[in-house]
Amino acid sequence: MDKIQNAANYVTDSVKGATHGASKEANKEVAKDSNASLGTRASAGKDALGDKVDEKKSNTSASVNKEAAKH
């Protein structure tokens, strides 16, 4: 039963990691947009950093769950 739960968690965390990665890239583009206001660019830069941290957490958790599902 633990293997099934670990496999499900792996899939969930992988999807979360991909979502955070996409959000990070979108925020990076807004942060680079010279047509956006300084406040918008700063906020997007901050959000991109947060997304990067969340992406790393999700990907690390996915890796742990993947290994646990193998055993």
All heavy atoms as TSV, in Angstrom:
chain	resi	resn	atom	element	x	y	z
A	1	MET	N	N	0.818	-1.189	0.000
A	1	MET	CA	C	0.000	0.000	0.000
A	1	MET	C	C	0.868	1.261	0.000
A	1	MET	O	O	0.517	2.244	-0.624
A	1	MET	CB	C	-0.925	-0.042	1.226
A	1	MET	CG	C	-1.952	1.021	1.213
A	1	MET	SD	S	-3.108	0.739	-0.134
A	1	MET	CE	C	-4.385	1.816	0.300
A	2	ASP	N	N	2.002	1.200	0.716
A	2	ASP	CA	C	2.899	2.363	0.748
A	2	ASP	C	C	3.466	2.656	-0.636
A	2	ASP	O	O	3.661	3.822	-0.983
A	2	ASP	CB	C	4.056	2.140	1.733
A	2	ASP	CG	C	3.615	2.283	3.187
A	2	ASP	OD1	O	2.569	2.922	3.425
A	2	ASP	OD2	O	4.323	1.762	4.069
A	3	LYS	N	N	3.732	1.618	-1.417
A	3	LYS	CA	C	4.265	1.823	-2.764
A	3	LYS	C	C	3.273	2.595	-3.630
A	3	LYS	O	O	3.657	3.470	-4.396
A	3	LYS	CB	C	4.605	0.495	-3.430
A	3	LYS	CG	C	5.860	-0.143	-2.922
A	3	LYS	CD	C	6.185	-1.375	-3.718
A	3	LYS	CE	C	7.476	-1.988	-3.245
A	3	LYS	NZ	N	7.904	-3.083	-4.103
A	4	ILE	N	N	1.997	2.260	-3.490
A	4	ILE	CA	C	0.970	2.962	-4.269
A	4	ILE	C	C	0.900	4.424	-3.851
A	4	ILE	O	O	0.830	5.315	-4.697
A	4	ILE	CB	C	-0.400	2.272	-4.096
A	4	ILE	CG1	C	-0.352	0.872	-4.707
A	4	ILE	CG2	C	-1.513	3.114	-4.699
A	4	ILE	CD1	C	-1.554	0.014	-4.383
A	5	GLN	N	N	0.940	4.666	-2.545
A	5	GLN	CA	C	0.895	6.044	-2.041
A	5	GLN	C	C	2.123	6.820	-2.492
A	5	GLN	O	O	2.024	7.979	-2.900
A	5	GLN	CB	C	0.801	6.047	-0.513
A	5	GLN	CG	C	0.638	7.430	0.085
A	5	GLN	CD	C	-0.654	8.103	-0.340
A	5	GLN	OE1	O	-1.703	7.495	-0.343
A	5	GLN	NE2	N	-0.572	9.364	-0.716
A	6	ASN	N	N	3.287	6.190	-2.432
A	6	ASN	CA	C	4.516	6.859	-2.877
A	6	ASN	C	C	4.476	7.158	-4.372
A	6	ASN	O	O	4.922	8.219	-4.812
A	6	ASN	CB	C	5.738	6.008	-2.545
A	6	ASN	CG	C	6.040	5.989	-1.063
A	6	ASN	OD1	O	5.739	6.927	-0.342
A	6	ASN	ND2	N	6.615	4.900	-0.595
A	7	ALA	N	N	3.925	6.235	-5.146
A	7	ALA	CA	C	3.810	6.460	-6.593
A	7	ALA	C	C	2.854	7.620	-6.873
A	7	ALA	O	O	3.131	8.470	-7.736
A	7	ALA	CB	C	3.328	5.192	-7.285
A	8	ALA	N	N	1.745	7.669	-6.147
A	8	ALA	CA	C	0.788	8.770	-6.319
A	8	ALA	C	C	1.414	10.098	-5.916
A	8	ALA	O	O	1.232	11.119	-6.598
A	8	ALA	CB	C	-0.468	8.501	-5.496
A	9	ASN	N	N	2.157	10.087	-4.828
A	9	ASN	CA	C	2.836	11.315	-4.387
A	9	ASN	C	C	3.888	11.758	-5.398
A	9	ASN	O	O	4.078	12.957	-5.612
A	9	ASN	CB	C	3.475	11.112	-3.012
A	9	ASN	CG	C	2.455	11.036	-1.904
A	9	ASN	OD1	O	1.317	11.472	-2.051
A	9	ASN	ND2	N	2.851	10.462	-0.787
A	10	TYR	N	N	4.567	10.800	-6.002
A	10	TYR	CA	C	5.561	11.113	-7.031
A	10	TYR	C	C	4.911	11.846	-8.201
A	10	TYR	O	O	5.403	12.879	-8.658
A	10	TYR	CB	C	6.249	9.832	-7.514
A	10	TYR	CG	C	6.994	10.002	-8.811
A	10	TYR	CD1	C	8.165	10.745	-8.852
A	10	TYR	CD2	C	6.527	9.438	-9.988
A	10	TYR	CE1	C	8.856	10.919	-10.046
A	10	TYR	CE2	C	7.200	9.606	-11.176
A	10	TYR	CZ	C	8.372	10.348	-11.198
A	10	TYR	OH	O	9.039	10.529	-12.386
A	11	VAL	N	N	3.785	11.328	-8.662
A	11	VAL	CA	C	3.079	11.955	-9.781
A	11	VAL	C	C	2.620	13.362	-9.389
A	11	VAL	O	O	2.825	14.326	-10.133
A	11	VAL	CB	C	1.888	11.092	-10.235
A	11	VAL	CG1	C	1.024	11.832	-11.240
A	11	VAL	CG2	C	2.384	9.776	-10.823
A	12	THR	N	N	2.017	13.485	-8.212
A	12	THR	CA	C	1.532	14.787	-7.740
A	12	THR	C	C	2.670	15.791	-7.639
A	12	THR	O	O	2.554	16.927	-8.110
A	12	THR	CB	C	0.848	14.634	-6.368
A	12	THR	OG1	O	-0.258	13.741	-6.500
A	12	THR	CG2	C	0.359	15.969	-5.837
A	13	ASP	N	N	3.770	15.381	-7.027
A	13	ASP	CA	C	4.904	16.289	-6.863
A	13	ASP	C	C	5.548	16.640	-8.200
A	13	ASP	O	O	6.013	17.762	-8.394
A	13	ASP	CB	C	5.950	15.683	-5.921
A	13	ASP	CG	C	5.471	15.635	-4.475
A	13	ASP	OD1	O	4.572	16.422	-4.129
A	13	ASP	OD2	O	5.997	14.809	-3.704
A	14	SER	N	N	5.564	15.696	-9.126
A	14	SER	CA	C	6.116	15.978	-10.453
A	14	SER	C	C	5.282	17.032	-11.180
A	14	SER	O	O	5.826	17.945	-11.808
A	14	SER	CB	C	6.170	14.703	-11.287
A	14	SER	OG	O	7.082	13.793	-10.734
A	15	VAL	N	N	3.970	16.910	-11.069
A	15	VAL	CA	C	3.076	17.886	-11.699
A	15	VAL	C	C	3.249	19.259	-11.044
A	15	VAL	O	O	3.337	20.285	-11.731
A	15	VAL	CB	C	1.607	17.417	-11.626
A	15	VAL	CG1	C	0.651	18.524	-12.044
A	15	VAL	CG2	C	1.402	16.188	-12.494
A	16	LYS	N	N	3.330	19.270	-9.717
A	16	LYS	CA	C	3.544	20.539	-9.005
A	16	LYS	C	C	4.858	21.179	-9.441
A	16	LYS	O	O	4.931	22.391	-9.644
A	16	LYS	CB	C	3.557	20.313	-7.495
A	16	LYS	CG	C	2.209	20.078	-6.886
A	16	LYS	CD	C	2.339	19.901	-5.375
A	16	LYS	CE	C	1.028	19.585	-4.723
A	16	LYS	NZ	N	1.195	19.368	-3.271
A	17	GLY	N	N	5.906	20.377	-9.553
A	17	GLY	CA	C	7.207	20.899	-9.974
A	17	GLY	C	C	7.140	21.515	-11.356
A	17	GLY	O	O	7.683	22.593	-11.602
A	18	ALA	N	N	6.439	20.842	-12.267
A	18	ALA	CA	C	6.298	21.371	-13.631
A	18	ALA	C	C	5.487	22.663	-13.637
A	18	ALA	O	O	5.811	23.609	-14.362
A	18	ALA	CB	C	5.635	20.327	-14.519
A	19	THR	N	N	4.456	22.719	-12.811
A	19	THR	CA	C	3.619	23.923	-12.725
A	19	THR	C	C	4.424	25.097	-12.182
A	19	THR	O	O	4.348	26.205	-12.718
A	19	THR	CB	C	2.393	23.659	-11.829
A	19	THR	OG1	O	1.652	22.572	-12.376
A	19	THR	CG2	C	1.502	24.874	-11.731
A	20	HIS	N	N	5.176	24.842	-11.128
A	20	HIS	CA	C	6.018	25.911	-10.571
A	20	HIS	C	C	7.081	26.360	-11.568
A	20	HIS	O	O	7.405	27.542	-11.657
A	20	HIS	CB	C	6.685	25.456	-9.266
A	20	HIS	CG	C	5.740	25.290	-8.121
A	20	HIS	ND1	N	4.949	26.304	-7.649
A	20	HIS	CD2	C	5.465	24.218	-7.349
A	20	HIS	CE1	C	4.222	25.863	-6.636
A	20	HIS	NE2	N	4.516	24.598	-6.438
A	21	GLY	N	N	7.613	25.422	-12.318
A	21	GLY	CA	C	8.611	25.763	-13.332
A	21	GLY	C	C	8.039	26.652	-14.421
A	21	GLY	O	O	8.667	27.623	-14.847
A	22	ALA	N	N	6.828	26.339	-14.857
A	22	ALA	CA	C	6.172	27.160	-15.884
A	22	ALA	C	C	5.863	28.552	-15.353
A	22	ALA	O	O	6.071	29.562	-16.041
A	22	ALA	CB	C	4.897	26.478	-16.364
A	23	SER	N	N	5.405	28.615	-14.119
A	23	SER	CA	C	5.092	29.897	-13.501
A	23	SER	C	C	6.366	30.733	-13.336
A	23	SER	O	O	6.367	31.946	-13.574
A	23	SER	CB	C	4.430	29.678	-12.142
A	23	SER	OG	O	4.136	30.901	-11.514
A	24	LYS	N	N	7.449	30.060	-12.955
A	24	LYS	CA	C	8.734	30.748	-12.805
A	24	LYS	C	C	9.164	31.392	-14.119
A	24	LYS	O	O	9.555	32.559	-14.155
A	24	LYS	CB	C	9.804	29.754	-12.330
A	24	LYS	CG	C	11.203	30.348	-12.237
A	24	LYS	CD	C	12.243	29.282	-11.951
A	24	LYS	CE	C	12.466	28.437	-13.171
A	24	LYS	NZ	N	13.514	27.432	-13.034
A	25	GLU	N	N	9.053	30.639	-15.192
A	25	GLU	CA	C	9.458	31.158	-16.506
A	25	GLU	C	C	8.571	32.332	-16.939
A	25	GLU	O	O	9.064	33.318	-17.484
A	25	GLU	CB	C	9.441	30.048	-17.550
A	25	GLU	CG	C	10.512	28.986	-17.338
A	25	GLU	CD	C	11.925	29.565	-17.302
A	25	GLU	OE1	O	12.246	30.451	-18.112
A	25	GLU	OE2	O	12.716	29.105	-16.461
A	26	ALA	N	N	7.275	32.222	-16.687
A	26	ALA	CA	C	6.361	33.321	-17.028
A	26	ALA	C	C	6.702	34.570	-16.231
A	26	ALA	O	O	6.734	35.690	-16.778
A	26	ALA	CB	C	4.919	32.906	-16.778
A	27	ASN	N	N	6.982	34.399	-14.955
A	27	ASN	CA	C	7.339	35.542	-14.117
A	27	ASN	C	C	8.675	36.156	-14.534
A	27	ASN	O	O	8.853	37.377	-14.472
A	27	ASN	CB	C	7.365	35.145	-12.637
A	27	ASN	CG	C	5.985	35.081	-12.037
A	27	ASN	OD1	O	5.150	35.950	-12.273
A	27	ASN	ND2	N	5.734	34.052	-11.251
A	28	LYS	N	N	9.603	35.324	-14.959
A	28	LYS	CA	C	10.883	35.845	-15.438
A	28	LYS	C	C	10.683	36.727	-16.668
A	28	LYS	O	O	11.332	37.775	-16.794
A	28	LYS	CB	C	11.843	34.693	-15.771
A	28	LYS	CG	C	12.507	34.095	-14.555
A	28	LYS	CD	C	13.310	32.843	-14.833
A	28	LYS	CE	C	14.236	32.869	-15.991
A	28	LYS	NZ	N	15.043	31.646	-16.137
A	29	GLU	N	N	9.791	36.304	-17.547
A	29	GLU	CA	C	9.523	37.104	-18.745
A	29	GLU	C	C	8.897	38.452	-18.389
A	29	GLU	O	O	9.255	39.472	-18.967
A	29	GLU	CB	C	8.625	36.333	-19.713
A	29	GLU	CG	C	9.314	35.150	-20.361
A	29	GLU	CD	C	10.601	35.538	-21.080
A	29	GLU	OE1	O	10.596	36.511	-21.855
A	29	GLU	OE2	O	11.624	34.860	-20.855
A	30	VAL	N	N	7.975	38.459	-17.427
A	30	VAL	CA	C	7.366	39.723	-16.983
A	30	VAL	C	C	8.434	40.607	-16.351
A	30	VAL	O	O	8.470	41.820	-16.593
A	30	VAL	CB	C	6.204	39.468	-15.996
A	30	VAL	CG1	C	5.704	40.775	-15.381
A	30	VAL	CG2	C	5.062	38.738	-16.687
A	31	ALA	N	N	9.313	40.014	-15.564
A	31	ALA	CA	C	10.366	40.783	-14.900
A	31	ALA	C	C	11.315	41.431	-15.910
A	31	ALA	O	O	11.875	42.496	-15.650
A	31	ALA	CB	C	11.149	39.895	-13.936
A	32	LYS	N	N	11.481	40.812	-17.063
A	32	LYS	CA	C	12.372	41.348	-18.103
A	32	LYS	C	C	11.677	42.346	-19.024
A	32	LYS	O	O	12.340	43.020	-19.802
A	32	LYS	CB	C	12.890	40.206	-18.978
A	32	LYS	CG	C	13.822	39.260	-18.288
A	32	LYS	CD	C	14.311	38.248	-19.321
A	32	LYS	CE	C	14.562	36.900	-18.750
A	32	LYS	NZ	N	14.941	35.934	-19.789
A	33	ASP	N	N	10.343	42.423	-18.958
A	33	ASP	CA	C	9.562	43.260	-19.874
A	33	ASP	C	C	9.742	44.739	-19.555
A	33	ASP	O	O	9.253	45.234	-18.540
A	33	ASP	CB	C	8.083	42.873	-19.776
A	33	ASP	CG	C	7.207	43.621	-20.769
A	33	ASP	OD1	O	7.741	44.438	-21.547
A	33	ASP	OD2	O	5.993	43.376	-20.752
A	34	SER	N	N	10.421	45.455	-20.428
A	34	SER	CA	C	10.682	46.877	-20.185
A	34	SER	C	C	9.425	47.723	-20.308
A	34	SER	O	O	9.409	48.877	-19.878
A	34	SER	CB	C	11.753	47.388	-21.152
A	34	SER	OG	O	11.324	47.224	-22.494
A	35	ASN	N	N	8.361	47.181	-20.873
A	35	ASN	CA	C	7.098	47.911	-20.969
A	35	ASN	C	C	6.273	47.828	-19.690
A	35	ASN	O	O	5.327	48.595	-19.518
A	35	ASN	CB	C	6.254	47.392	-22.140
A	35	ASN	CG	C	6.902	47.700	-23.469
A	35	ASN	OD1	O	7.516	48.747	-23.647
A	35	ASN	ND2	N	6.802	46.769	-24.399
A	36	ALA	N	N	6.603	46.904	-18.797
A	36	ALA	CA	C	5.888	46.752	-17.532
A	36	ALA	C	C	6.423	47.772	-16.530
A	36	ALA	O	O	7.576	48.209	-16.613
A	36	ALA	CB	C	6.064	45.346	-16.991
A	37	SER	N	N	5.576	48.137	-15.579
A	37	SER	CA	C	6.004	49.101	-14.560
A	37	SER	C	C	7.067	48.473	-13.662
A	37	SER	O	O	7.185	47.250	-13.568
A	37	SER	CB	C	4.812	49.541	-13.710
A	37	SER	OG	O	4.380	48.478	-12.873
A	38	LEU	N	N	7.807	49.323	-12.988
A	38	LEU	CA	C	8.869	48.855	-12.098
A	38	LEU	C	C	8.291	47.964	-10.993
A	38	LEU	O	O	8.854	46.918	-10.670
A	38	LEU	CB	C	9.617	50.038	-11.485
A	38	LEU	CG	C	10.796	49.699	-10.573
A	38	LEU	CD1	C	11.825	48.883	-11.332
A	38	LEU	CD2	C	11.417	50.964	-10.035
A	39	GLY	N	N	7.142	48.363	-10.445
A	39	GLY	CA	C	6.504	47.566	-9.396
A	39	GLY	C	C	6.094	46.193	-9.894
A	39	GLY	O	O	6.266	45.185	-9.196
A	40	THR	N	N	5.549	46.147	-11.088
A	40	THR	CA	C	5.134	44.868	-11.684
A	40	THR	C	C	6.346	43.984	-11.932
A	40	THR	O	O	6.329	42.778	-11.639
A	40	THR	CB	C	4.382	45.112	-13.007
A	40	THR	OG1	O	3.217	45.887	-12.734
A	40	THR	CG2	C	4.002	43.813	-13.685
A	41	ARG	N	N	7.401	44.576	-12.434
A	41	ARG	CA	C	8.617	43.814	-12.714
A	41	ARG	C	C	9.242	43.283	-11.428
A	41	ARG	O	O	9.676	42.125	-11.367
A	41	ARG	CB	C	9.617	44.680	-13.475
A	41	ARG	CG	C	9.143	45.017	-14.881
A	41	ARG	CD	C	10.071	45.969	-15.575
A	41	ARG	NE	N	11.310	45.274	-15.905
A	41	ARG	CZ	C	12.358	45.854	-16.450
A	41	ARG	NH1	N	12.339	47.150	-16.726
A	41	ARG	NH2	N	13.434	45.164	-16.739
A	42	ALA	N	N	9.270	44.112	-10.395
A	42	ALA	CA	C	9.844	43.688	-9.114
A	42	ALA	C	C	9.016	42.556	-8.506
A	42	ALA	O	O	9.566	41.567	-7.997
A	42	ALA	CB	C	9.926	44.868	-8.162
A	43	SER	N	N	7.702	42.705	-8.568
A	43	SER	CA	C	6.816	41.672	-8.028
A	43	SER	C	C	6.991	40.357	-8.785
A	43	SER	O	O	7.034	39.279	-8.181
A	43	SER	CB	C	5.367	42.148	-8.115
A	43	SER	OG	O	4.498	41.173	-7.624
A	44	ALA	N	N	7.104	40.437	-10.101
A	44	ALA	CA	C	7.302	39.232	-10.912
A	44	ALA	C	C	8.644	38.578	-10.595
A	44	ALA	O	O	8.742	37.346	-10.545
A	44	ALA	CB	C	7.217	39.576	-12.399
A	45	GLY	N	N	9.658	39.389	-10.365
A	45	GLY	CA	C	10.966	38.842	-9.999
A	45	GLY	C	C	10.910	38.105	-8.674
A	45	GLY	O	O	11.464	37.007	-8.531
A	46	LYS	N	N	10.223	38.699	-7.709
A	46	LYS	CA	C	10.056	38.071	-6.396
A	46	LYS	C	C	9.267	36.768	-6.541
A	46	LYS	O	O	9.625	35.746	-5.946
A	46	LYS	CB	C	9.338	39.017	-5.440
A	46	LYS	CG	C	9.073	38.444	-4.060
A	46	LYS	CD	C	8.248	39.367	-3.208
A	46	LYS	CE	C	6.799	39.413	-3.587
A	46	LYS	NZ	N	6.009	38.235	-3.321
A	47	ASP	N	N	8.205	36.809	-7.330
A	47	ASP	CA	C	7.385	35.613	-7.537
A	47	ASP	C	C	8.183	34.509	-8.244
A	47	ASP	O	O	8.010	33.327	-7.937
A	47	ASP	CB	C	6.135	35.950	-8.346
A	47	ASP	CG	C	5.150	36.805	-7.566
A	47	ASP	OD1	O	5.272	36.911	-6.328
A	47	ASP	OD2	O	4.249	37.389	-8.208
A	48	ALA	N	N	9.047	34.893	-9.171
A	48	ALA	CA	C	9.881	33.911	-9.869
A	48	ALA	C	C	10.807	33.205	-8.890
A	48	ALA	O	O	11.008	31.987	-8.982
A	48	ALA	CB	C	10.677	34.577	-10.985
A	49	LEU	N	N	11.361	33.956	-7.940
A	49	LEU	CA	C	12.226	33.338	-6.932
A	49	LEU	C	C	11.445	32.356	-6.066
A	49	LEU	O	O	11.922	31.260	-5.762
A	49	LEU	CB	C	12.879	34.406	-6.057
A	49	LEU	CG	C	13.976	35.219	-6.712
A	49	LEU	CD1	C	14.448	36.342	-5.784
A	49	LEU	CD2	C	15.151	34.345	-7.094
A	50	GLY	N	N	10.237	32.759	-5.668
A	50	GLY	CA	C	9.396	31.863	-4.879
A	50	GLY	C	C	9.038	30.605	-5.643
A	50	GLY	O	O	9.036	29.501	-5.086
A	51	ASP	N	N	8.739	30.769	-6.928
A	51	ASP	CA	C	8.415	29.616	-7.766
A	51	ASP	C	C	9.612	28.681	-7.902
A	51	ASP	O	O	9.451	27.461	-7.922
A	51	ASP	CB	C	7.962	30.066	-9.160
A	51	ASP	CG	C	6.567	30.666	-9.160
A	51	ASP	OD1	O	5.758	30.315	-8.287
A	51	ASP	OD2	O	6.289	31.492	-10.052
A	52	LYS	N	N	10.798	29.264	-7.973
A	52	LYS	CA	C	12.008	28.440	-8.096
A	52	LYS	C	C	12.192	27.583	-6.844
A	52	LYS	O	O	12.512	26.393	-6.933
A	52	LYS	CB	C	13.225	29.332	-8.313
A	52	LYS	CG	C	14.505	28.552	-8.506
A	52	LYS	CD	C	15.665	29.453	-8.840
A	52	LYS	CE	C	16.928	28.647	-9.082
A	52	LYS	NZ	N	18.039	29.493	-9.505
A	53	VAL	N	N	11.966	28.180	-5.683
A	53	VAL	CA	C	12.075	27.436	-4.421
A	53	VAL	C	C	11.026	26.324	-4.377
A	53	VAL	O	O	11.337	25.176	-4.035
A	53	VAL	CB	C	11.922	28.391	-3.207
A	53	VAL	CG1	C	11.770	27.616	-1.910
A	53	VAL	CG2	C	13.099	29.346	-3.115
A	54	ASP	N	N	9.785	26.663	-4.738
A	54	ASP	CA	C	8.709	25.673	-4.727
A	54	ASP	C	C	8.965	24.556	-5.743
A	54	ASP	O	O	8.684	23.387	-5.473
A	54	ASP	CB	C	7.361	26.337	-5.027
A	54	ASP	CG	C	6.896	27.242	-3.892
A	54	ASP	OD1	O	7.381	27.082	-2.750
A	54	ASP	OD2	O	6.048	28.114	-4.156
A	55	GLU	N	N	9.513	24.917	-6.901
A	55	GLU	CA	C	9.848	23.926	-7.918
A	55	GLU	C	C	10.885	22.945	-7.377
A	55	GLU	O	O	10.763	21.723	-7.532
A	55	GLU	CB	C	10.382	24.633	-9.169
A	55	GLU	CG	C	10.811	23.705	-10.273
A	55	GLU	CD	C	11.452	24.438	-11.438
A	55	GLU	OE1	O	12.019	25.540	-11.246
A	55	GLU	OE2	O	11.401	23.906	-12.551
A	56	LYS	N	N	11.906	23.474	-6.731
A	56	LYS	CA	C	12.971	22.640	-6.164
A	56	LYS	C	C	12.413	21.699	-5.094
A	56	LYS	O	O	12.741	20.511	-5.069
A	56	LYS	CB	C	14.063	23.543	-5.588
A	56	LYS	CG	C	15.220	22.826	-4.968
A	56	LYS	CD	C	16.163	22.303	-5.986
A	56	LYS	CE	C	17.431	21.826	-5.297
A	56	LYS	NZ	N	18.191	20.969	-6.158
A	57	LYS	N	N	11.552	22.225	-4.220
A	57	LYS	CA	C	10.950	21.397	-3.174
A	57	LYS	C	C	10.133	20.264	-3.777
A	57	LYS	O	O	10.236	19.114	-3.338
A	57	LYS	CB	C	10.030	22.242	-2.284
A	57	LYS	CG	C	10.720	23.123	-1.293
A	57	LYS	CD	C	9.672	23.864	-0.469
A	57	LYS	CE	C	10.245	24.970	0.341
A	57	LYS	NZ	N	9.204	25.728	1.066
A	58	SER	N	N	9.309	20.603	-4.751
A	58	SER	CA	C	8.449	19.593	-5.377
A	58	SER	C	C	9.266	18.531	-6.096
A	58	SER	O	O	8.974	17.335	-5.992
A	58	SER	CB	C	7.475	20.252	-6.356
A	58	SER	OG	O	6.564	21.076	-5.669
A	59	ASN	N	N	10.289	18.958	-6.813
A	59	ASN	CA	C	11.121	18.002	-7.547
A	59	ASN	C	C	11.903	17.103	-6.596
A	59	ASN	O	O	12.078	15.911	-6.866
A	59	ASN	CB	C	12.050	18.723	-8.513
A	59	ASN	CG	C	11.309	19.317	-9.683
A	59	ASN	OD1	O	10.181	18.946	-9.989
A	59	ASN	ND2	N	11.921	20.282	-10.346
A	60	THR	N	N	12.370	17.665	-5.481
A	60	THR	CA	C	13.086	16.862	-4.489
A	60	THR	C	C	12.145	15.839	-3.866
A	60	THR	O	O	12.490	14.659	-3.730
A	60	THR	CB	C	13.688	17.768	-3.400
A	60	THR	OG1	O	14.609	18.668	-4.017
A	60	THR	CG2	C	14.400	16.957	-2.337
A	61	SER	N	N	10.949	16.280	-3.512
A	61	SER	CA	C	9.955	15.373	-2.938
A	61	SER	C	C	9.576	14.286	-3.927
A	61	SER	O	O	9.419	13.112	-3.560
A	61	SER	CB	C	8.719	16.174	-2.514
A	61	SER	OG	O	7.753	15.332	-1.943
A	62	ALA	N	N	9.436	14.646	-5.197
A	62	ALA	CA	C	9.112	13.659	-6.228
A	62	ALA	C	C	10.204	12.599	-6.319
A	62	ALA	O	O	9.908	11.398	-6.418
A	62	ALA	CB	C	8.909	14.341	-7.576
A	63	SER	N	N	11.451	13.031	-6.260
A	63	SER	CA	C	12.567	12.079	-6.331
A	63	SER	C	C	12.556	11.114	-5.147
A	63	SER	O	O	12.781	9.909	-5.312
A	63	SER	CB	C	13.897	12.827	-6.366
A	63	SER	OG	O	14.020	13.563	-7.545
A	64	VAL	N	N	12.281	11.648	-3.968
A	64	VAL	CA	C	12.231	10.811	-2.769
A	64	VAL	C	C	11.099	9.793	-2.892
A	64	VAL	O	O	11.277	8.603	-2.609
A	64	VAL	CB	C	12.058	11.688	-1.507
A	64	VAL	CG1	C	11.731	10.832	-0.283
A	64	VAL	CG2	C	13.312	12.507	-1.253
A	65	ASN	N	N	9.936	10.266	-3.329
A	65	ASN	CA	C	8.793	9.362	-3.483
A	65	ASN	C	C	9.020	8.318	-4.574
A	65	ASN	O	O	8.600	7.174	-4.440
A	65	ASN	CB	C	7.516	10.152	-3.768
A	65	ASN	CG	C	6.981	10.803	-2.526
A	65	ASN	OD1	O	6.845	10.164	-1.497
A	65	ASN	ND2	N	6.673	12.076	-2.610
A	66	LYS	N	N	9.716	8.701	-5.620
A	66	LYS	CA	C	10.017	7.754	-6.699
A	66	LYS	C	C	10.903	6.623	-6.175
A	66	LYS	O	O	10.659	5.453	-6.454
A	66	LYS	CB	C	10.716	8.491	-7.855
A	66	LYS	CG	C	11.028	7.603	-9.021
A	66	LYS	CD	C	11.683	8.403	-10.143
A	66	LYS	CE	C	12.021	7.548	-11.336
A	66	LYS	NZ	N	12.687	8.334	-12.392
A	67	GLU	N	N	11.923	7.004	-5.421
A	67	GLU	CA	C	12.819	5.981	-4.854
A	67	GLU	C	C	12.093	5.095	-3.861
A	67	GLU	O	O	12.300	3.882	-3.832
A	67	GLU	CB	C	14.039	6.643	-4.196
A	67	GLU	CG	C	15.026	7.225	-5.192
A	67	GLU	CD	C	15.535	6.187	-6.181
A	67	GLU	OE1	O	15.946	5.085	-5.758
A	67	GLU	OE2	O	15.531	6.481	-7.379
A	68	ALA	N	N	11.224	5.702	-3.045
A	68	ALA	CA	C	10.482	4.923	-2.045
A	68	ALA	C	C	9.518	3.953	-2.729
A	68	ALA	O	O	9.282	2.852	-2.219
A	68	ALA	CB	C	9.726	5.860	-1.115
A	69	ALA	N	N	8.973	4.337	-3.855
A	69	ALA	CA	C	8.037	3.462	-4.572
A	69	ALA	C	C	8.740	2.259	-5.187
A	69	ALA	O	O	8.116	1.219	-5.414
A	69	ALA	CB	C	7.317	4.268	-5.659
A	70	LYS	N	N	10.031	2.369	-5.420
A	70	LYS	CA	C	10.802	1.263	-6.012
A	70	LYS	C	C	11.060	0.147	-5.021
A	70	LYS	O	O	11.304	-0.995	-5.405
A	70	LYS	CB	C	12.147	1.760	-6.531
A	70	LYS	CG	C	12.057	2.638	-7.751
A	70	LYS	CD	C	13.465	3.051	-8.160
A	70	LYS	CE	C	13.469	3.963	-9.369
A	70	LYS	NZ	N	14.837	4.383	-9.716
A	71	HIS	N	N	11.067	0.486	-3.739
A	71	HIS	CA	C	11.474	-0.510	-2.722
A	71	HIS	C	C	10.325	-1.104	-1.981
A	71	HIS	O	O	9.272	-0.776	-1.889
A	71	HIS	CB	C	12.433	0.121	-1.725
A	71	HIS	CG	C	13.663	0.678	-2.397
A	71	HIS	ND1	N	14.642	-0.123	-2.907
A	71	HIS	CD2	C	14.044	1.936	-2.672
A	71	HIS	CE1	C	15.583	0.634	-3.439
A	71	HIS	NE2	N	15.248	1.897	-3.315
